[in-house]
């Protein structure tokens, strides 16, 4: 019923920027919090950033000041603006829509590669 499509990944040099987008169908944005996770090879999936229905944001310490999560409810889209990218940011990034009681929805993942 709910379709989630990610886009915006790619390969950039250190210090570069990317903006990830995650679009969802339906009315999910009025009841779901949105999160971005990432997972690098050999590492556990980690929460990168989140934004609640009430527009409260949180960030993993290593991305504070560099990443910005935002929502556009009219477009049913959540964004992750990533600036000053570092090689350690290299990972597959997944968007997630989370509700305390309703099922979660996940994007398909998009690869972000930061290298010289």
C-alpha positions, -999 to +999 in steps of 0.1 A: +000+000+000+029+024+009+057+027-017+090+042-006+115+053-032+150+067-024+172+087-047+202+110-046+231+087-038+263+088-057+301+092-055+318+124-044+351+136-032+358+144+005+342+178+013+315+174-013+278+174-009+248+152-017+211+154-010+192+122-005+155+121-011+129+096+001+094+098-013+065+079+001+030+074-012-002+077+009-007+098+040+023+084+059+038+118+066+010+128+089+015+100+114+051+087+109+084+098+121+112+096+095+147+084+100+178+079+079+201+049+086+233+038+071+253+006+069+288+002+058+303-032+050+313-051+082+295-026+104+262-025+121+234-004+108+233+029+126+208+057+129+221+089+112+193+113+116+156+115+125+128+139+123+094+135+140+060+145+129+064+175+152+096+185+133+119+175+162+153+165+148+181+144+161+215+135+146+243+110+152+272+128+168+295+123+139+272+141+114+261+170+136+267+202+119+272+185+085+239+167+078+204+182+078+172+162+078+140+179+066+105+171+055+082+184+028+048+171+037+032+185+006+055+163-015+055+133+009+093+135+008+120+135+034+155+148+026+190+143+040+213+171+030+249+160+035+277+185+034+314+183+041+313+146+034+340+123+047+352+089+036+338+074+068+303+085+056+305+059+028+276+035+033+243+024+020+217+048+033+182+037+041+152+059+049+127+046+074+092+056+084+085+046+119+054+045+140+051+032+175+023+008+166+020+007+128+044-012+106+076+004+096+084+012+060+119+012+044+134+026+013+154+003-010+188+019+000+211+042-019+248+040-021+269+070-009+306+068-017+331+094-005+366+090-018+395+109-033 
